[in-house]
């Protein structure tokens, strides 16, 4: 299995961002780190190994990118508005730097999947719902999808438009029709230790998607399934093998 390290300067973030790319061919997928994590999270915690067979078969190419959660949503000493502003700079990095890199690397503009765990699952849902033309499907495991439940409360439009359970509830018109045509989310969660808040928000987002007619799968695992990489490394290949 091929493994390559890259460093890309992001004008929006004003700094270099690191990335690991695995595989030689196949459907491209961006992997977000967990909350406050780094680009090596998926490799260090068995996630890459769990789908290595798909990469060796030329079905998948995995782009494990860096995160800036400690500069945005997890930076509790600044106003939520400015946390959202910093997140929007990260959004620009993903859309304007990572997507073109993937297109060039894959020699064509191909649909890009998304995957993430915990706060990384939040990024999956948020990016897939805001940019379904770029990211038509995503696997979100043990996610948090309500910024207010994380203590991030604000009247800021920047916060609102990055809070999935808030803006999905109000989707209508052409925007909703576009999502109904283009988006597909897999929301996975266990019922074991440290999954209670994630489970509640998984149900809440899935219920909203059902009401709005947005394609999705709600996959709830057993009471033994904890908020832990061990289980995510089982959930990831289970769902990814059905997609690629």
C-alpha positions as CSV (number, residue, x, y, z in Angstrom):
1,X,0.0,0.0,0.0
2,X,1.4,3.3,-1.0
3,X,1.9,6.0,1.6
4,X,2.8,9.6,0.8
5,X,3.3,12.7,3.1
6,X,2.4,16.2,1.8
7,X,2.6,19.7,3.3
8,X,0.3,22.3,1.7
9,X,0.3,26.0,2.5
10,X,-3.2,27.3,3.1
11,X,-3.6,31.1,2.3
12,X,-6.9,31.1,4.2
13,X,-5.3,29.7,7.4
14,X,-2.0,31.4,6.9
15,X,0.1,28.3,7.6
16,X,1.3,25.0,6.3
17,X,-1.1,22.0,6.7
18,X,0.1,18.4,6.7
19,X,-1.5,15.3,5.1
20,X,-1.0,11.6,4.6
21,X,-2.2,10.0,1.4
22,X,-2.8,6.2,1.2
23,X,-3.4,4.0,-1.8
24,X,-2.5,4.2,-5.5
25,X,-5.9,4.3,-7.1
26,X,-9.6,4.2,-6.3
27,X,-12.4,6.4,-5.1
28,X,-11.0,9.4,-3.2
29,X,-12.0,10.0,0.4
30,X,-11.0,12.7,2.9
31,X,-10.6,11.5,6.5
32,X,-11.0,14.2,9.2
33,X,-9.2,13.7,12.5
34,X,-11.2,13.4,15.7
35,X,-11.7,16.5,17.9
36,X,-8.4,18.3,18.3
37,X,-6.6,15.6,16.4
38,X,-4.0,15.5,13.7
39,X,-3.5,14.2,10.2
40,X,-1.9,11.0,11.5
41,X,-5.0,10.0,13.7
42,X,-6.4,7.5,11.2
43,X,-3.1,5.8,10.8
44,X,-2.2,5.8,14.5
45,X,-5.5,4.3,15.6
46,X,-5.9,1.4,13.2
47,X,-8.4,3.1,10.8
48,X,-6.0,3.0,7.8
49,X,-5.2,-0.7,8.5
50,X,-8.9,-1.5,8.7
51,X,-9.4,-0.5,5.1
52,X,-6.0,-1.4,3.7
53,X,-7.5,-4.3,1.6
54,X,-9.6,-1.8,-0.3
55,X,-6.6,0.3,-1.1
56,X,-4.5,-2.6,-2.1
57,X,-7.3,-3.7,-4.5
58,X,-7.3,-0.2,-6.0
59,X,-10.8,0.7,-4.8
60,X,-9.9,3.5,-2.4
61,X,-7.5,6.4,-2.0
62,X,-7.5,7.9,1.5
63,X,-6.5,11.5,2.2
64,X,-5.9,12.0,5.9
65,X,-5.9,15.7,6.5
66,X,-5.0,17.9,9.4
67,X,-7.5,19.7,11.7
68,X,-7.6,23.0,13.5
69,X,-10.3,22.3,16.1
70,X,-8.2,23.8,18.9
71,X,-8.2,27.1,16.9
72,X,-11.9,27.0,16.2
73,X,-14.7,25.1,18.0
74,X,-12.6,23.9,20.9
75,X,-11.0,27.3,21.6
76,X,-13.2,28.2,24.6
77,X,-11.5,31.5,25.4
78,X,-12.8,33.3,22.3
79,X,-16.3,34.3,21.3
80,X,-18.3,31.7,19.3
81,X,-18.5,34.0,16.3
82,X,-14.7,34.1,16.0
83,X,-14.5,30.4,16.4
84,X,-16.9,30.1,13.4
85,X,-14.8,32.6,11.5
86,X,-11.7,30.4,12.0
87,X,-13.7,27.3,11.1
88,X,-14.7,29.0,7.8
89,X,-11.1,29.6,7.0
90,X,-10.6,25.8,7.5
91,X,-13.6,25.3,5.2
92,X,-11.8,27.4,2.6
93,X,-8.7,25.3,3.1
94,X,-10.6,22.0,2.4
95,X,-12.6,23.3,-0.5
96,X,-10.0,25.5,-2.2
97,X,-6.8,23.6,-1.4
98,X,-7.5,20.0,-0.6
99,X,-10.2,19.4,-3.3
100,X,-8.0,20.8,-6.2
101,X,-5.1,18.7,-4.8
102,X,-7.2,15.6,-5.0
103,X,-8.5,16.4,-8.4
104,X,-4.9,16.7,-9.7
105,X,-3.8,13.6,-7.8
106,X,-6.6,11.6,-9.3
107,X,-6.2,13.2,-12.7
108,X,-9.8,14.3,-12.9
109,X,-12.7,15.9,-11.0
110,X,-14.1,12.9,-9.1
111,X,-16.7,12.8,-6.4
112,X,-15.0,12.8,-3.0
113,X,-16.2,10.9,0.0
114,X,-15.8,11.9,3.7
115,X,-15.1,10.0,6.9
116,X,-14.6,11.0,10.5
117,X,-15.2,10.0,14.1
118,X,-16.4,12.1,17.1
119,X,-15.9,15.8,16.2
120,X,-14.5,14.5,12.9
121,X,-18.0,13.2,12.2
122,X,-19.4,16.7,12.7
123,X,-17.1,17.8,9.9
124,X,-18.3,15.0,7.7
125,X,-22.0,16.0,8.1
126,X,-21.3,19.7,7.9
127,X,-19.2,19.6,4.7
128,X,-21.5,17.0,3.0
129,X,-24.6,19.0,3.7
130,X,-23.0,22.3,2.6
131,X,-21.1,21.0,-0.4
132,X,-22.9,17.9,-1.8
133,X,-21.7,18.7,-5.3
134,X,-18.1,18.1,-4.0
135,X,-18.8,15.5,-1.3
136,X,-21.8,13.4,-2.2
137,X,-21.4,10.9,0.5
138,X,-20.0,10.6,4.0
139,X,-19.5,8.1,6.9
140,X,-20.0,9.9,10.2
141,X,-19.2,7.8,13.3
142,X,-20.1,8.8,16.9
143,X,-20.7,12.4,15.9
144,X,-21.8,15.6,17.6
145,X,-24.0,17.6,15.3
146,X,-25.4,20.4,17.6
147,X,-22.9,23.2,18.4
148,X,-25.3,24.5,21.1
149,X,-25.1,21.2,22.9
150,X,-21.3,21.7,22.9
151,X,-21.8,25.0,24.7
152,X,-21.3,27.1,21.5
153,X,-24.3,29.5,21.6
154,X,-24.5,32.6,19.5
155,X,-26.8,34.6,17.2
156,X,-23.9,34.8,14.7
157,X,-24.9,33.7,11.2
158,X,-21.4,32.1,10.9
159,X,-22.2,29.8,13.8
160,X,-25.8,29.1,12.5
161,X,-24.6,28.0,9.1
162,X,-22.1,25.6,10.6
163,X,-24.6,23.9,13.0
164,X,-26.2,21.0,11.1
165,X,-29.2,20.5,13.3
166,X,-30.0,24.2,13.1
167,X,-29.8,24.8,9.4
168,X,-31.2,21.4,8.3
169,X,-34.4,22.1,10.2
170,X,-35.0,25.2,8.1
171,X,-33.9,23.8,4.6
172,X,-36.3,24.4,1.8
173,X,-36.6,25.3,-1.9
174,X,-33.8,24.8,-4.3
175,X,-31.2,24.2,-1.6
176,X,-33.2,21.3,-0.2
177,X,-33.9,19.9,-3.6
178,X,-30.2,20.0,-4.4
179,X,-29.4,18.1,-1.2
180,X,-32.2,15.5,-1.9
181,X,-30.6,14.8,-5.3
182,X,-27.0,14.8,-4.3
183,X,-26.3,14.0,-0.6
184,X,-26.0,10.7,1.2
185,X,-25.0,10.4,4.8
186,X,-24.3,7.3,6.9
187,X,-24.7,8.2,10.6
188,X,-23.2,5.5,12.8
189,X,-23.2,5.3,16.6
190,X,-22.9,2.9,19.5
191,X,-24.9,2.7,22.7
192,X,-22.1,2.0,25.1
193,X,-19.7,4.1,27.2
194,X,-19.4,7.8,26.4
195,X,-21.8,7.5,23.4
196,X,-24.9,9.0,25.1
197,X,-24.6,12.5,23.8
198,X,-23.5,11.3,20.4
199,X,-26.4,8.9,20.2
200,X,-28.9,11.5,21.0
201,X,-27.5,13.9,18.4
202,X,-27.2,11.1,15.8
203,X,-30.9,10.4,16.3
204,X,-31.8,14.1,16.1
205,X,-29.9,14.7,12.9
206,X,-31.2,11.4,11.3
207,X,-34.8,12.4,12.2
208,X,-34.3,15.8,10.6
209,X,-32.9,14.2,7.4
210,X,-35.9,11.9,7.3
211,X,-38.3,14.8,7.6
212,X,-36.5,16.7,4.8
213,X,-36.2,13.6,2.6
214,X,-32.4,13.7,2.5
215,X,-30.9,10.3,1.8
216,X,-29.2,8.7,4.7
217,X,-28.7,5.6,6.8
218,X,-29.0,5.5,10.5
219,X,-26.9,2.6,11.9
220,X,-27.0,2.1,15.7
221,X,-24.7,-0.5,17.1
222,X,-25.0,-2.4,20.4
223,X,-24.8,-1.4,24.1
224,X,-21.2,-2.8,24.2
225,X,-20.1,-0.4,21.5
226,X,-18.1,2.4,23.1
227,X,-16.9,5.8,21.9
228,X,-13.5,4.4,20.9
229,X,-11.2,3.8,17.9
230,X,-11.5,0.1,18.4
231,X,-15.2,0.2,17.3
232,X,-14.7,2.9,14.7
233,X,-12.1,0.6,13.0
234,X,-14.9,-2.0,12.7
235,X,-17.6,0.5,11.6
236,X,-15.5,2.1,8.9
237,X,-14.7,-0.9,6.7
238,X,-18.2,-2.3,7.3
239,X,-19.8,0.7,5.6
240,X,-17.0,1.7,3.2
241,X,-16.9,-1.7,1.6
242,X,-20.5,-1.2,0.5
243,X,-19.6,2.2,-1.2
244,X,-16.4,1.5,-3.0
